[in-house]
């Protein structure tokens, strides 16, 4: 068991090794530890927060600062090949905890993370068409992988509203595919007026 705090806050109380060196690189032996460490990095690594400032103000529930407690929770959930999500159930949530977190597919996580991407001066889904002096609304379709053209508008807010409507349709389709009712509810609520 390591006595050094992980990312300055976490207690690694594992009795077995979580990584080993191979050809000068770290090889993770424990996926539970890797998920736990990444969560701590998102909240407490100043280097990570410089690259991803959208995580500023995020924190981890006190009980999850101990690795074994997080591992025990993770083992009871469908986690393989999925990403830990803290705000799909409670939009805007900034605390990683047993009550707020779920595992979601990488595709669903990418669909949701579009919100946090740098977008410049215009609202989400809105682009300025210089030649026509109008705003274009576009939305990525997560099921086809293609960008959808939604129309041209005089006002950026009208273009954003068109994007939000289409994004909500995609979110509802994703919601219909979920086995966890909390995720389905969160998806349906996420792109309501005023939420995106």
N, C-alpha and C positions, 0 to 999 in steps of 0.2 A: 504494500500500500504506500502511495506517494504522500509525503508530508507537505510538499509544495502545493500552494493553491493554484488551481487551473484558471487561467485568464484573471488571476488576482482575486477570485471570489469562490471558485468551485472546489469542493472536497472530493478527490478521487479515492473512494474507500474500497476500490476493487481489490480482491485478493489475488486475482490473476492478471497477467500482463495485458494491456490494452493495445500495445503496438510493439513492433520490433524493427530494428534497422536491417535493411536488405539492400546491398549495393549502394550504400550511402544515403538511402531514402527511407522515410518512415512508412511502414506497411501496417495499416490498421487491422488489428485482430478482432476488434469488438465493434460492431455496427452501432450498438447501443451507446457506447462511449463516444463514437464519432458524431452521432446525432446530438448528444448532450453537449459536447465541446463546441460544435457549430452554433448551437443555441446561445451558449455563453459568449462566444465571439461576437455574435450579432448585437448583443446588449452591452458588453463590457470591454471589447477590444477597441482602443482608440484608433488603431490602424484601420480596422474594419469600418468603423464609423466615419472615418474620413472618406473612404471610398463609397459607402452607402449611408449617407446622412438621414435617409428616411427611417432608419432604426434609432435615431436619437430619441432618448426618453424611454426606450424599451427597457424592461427589467424581467427578472426571473423570480418566481415565487420562492420564498425562503426554503421551503422543503425541497425544491428541485436543485438547490445549490449543492446537495449531496448526491453523488452519482448513483448510488444504489437505489435511492428513492425514485429517481427518474427512470432508471432501468426497469424497476419493478412495474411502473406504470406503462412504459413502452411495451413490455412483454405481453401485456393484456390487450393490446390494440393491433389492428391490421396495419402494420408499418412497412412491410417489405416492398421496396421499390417506390416508396412514397416520401413526401416531404412534410415536415412538421409545420403546421399553420396555426397562428395565434389569433387571427382576427376574422376568420370566415364565420364563426358562430356569433361573435360579438364585434360587428364592424367598428373599426377605430381602436380596438383593444390594443394595449401596449405591454401587457403582462403575460409572460409564458407561465402557464399553471395547469394543473390537472383538470380544472373546470373549464378552461378557455381553449385548450389545444386539441387538435385532431390531426390525423394524417390524411393528406390528399395526394392525388396522382400528380406527377410532374406536369402533365398537360393542363390540368385544372389550376395548378399553382401558377403556371405561366400565364394563363388566361386572367387570373386575378392580379398578378404582378404588373400587368400593363398599366394599372393605375399609378404606380410609383415611378414610372419611367420619366426621365427628363423630357419635357415637351415644349420648352421654349415659352413664348408669351401667350400662346393660344390655349383654350381649354382642350381637354382630352378629345381625340378623334377629329380635331379641326386643323386644317392646313390652309395657308394663304396661297391662292392661285394668282401669281403676279400678273400674268398676261391678261387675265379676265377681270382682275380687281374684284374677286369674290372669294368667299370662304368655301372650301370643300370639306364635306364630311365623309370620313372613311372609317371602316371597322374591320379588324381582322376576324375572319371566320375560323374559330378553333377546330371546326370539324372538317373543313376542306383545306385549311392552311393558306387560303387566299385572302387578299384584301378586297373588301367590298366597297364599291363607290356608292355613296348614299345621296349625292346631290350637291348642288351649289347654293350658297346662301349669301345674303347681304350682311347679315349679322353673325358674329362668331357664336353667340349664345344659341341661335337657332340651329346652327350646324352641330353644336355640341349636343343639343336636345335630340337631334336625329340619331347621332352616334349612341347616346344613352339608351334610346328606345331599342336600337338593334342589339346593343350589348346585353340588354335585359332579356331579349328573346333568346340569345345564346345562353345566358345564365339560367333561364328557365328550362332550356333543353338539358343543360348539365344537371340541374336540380332533379329532373325526372329520372336521371341515371343513377342517383345516389341511393345507397342502402341506409345511410345515417340521416335520420330526419332532421337533425340539427344542421348538418351541412346543406341539405336541401332548402331549409328555411332561410339560412344565411344567404344563400345564392339568390333566392327569390327577392329578398329584401335589399340586397346590395345596390342594385341599379334603379331603385325607385327614385322619383324626382327628389333632388337635393342630396342624394347619397353618393353620387359619382361625379 
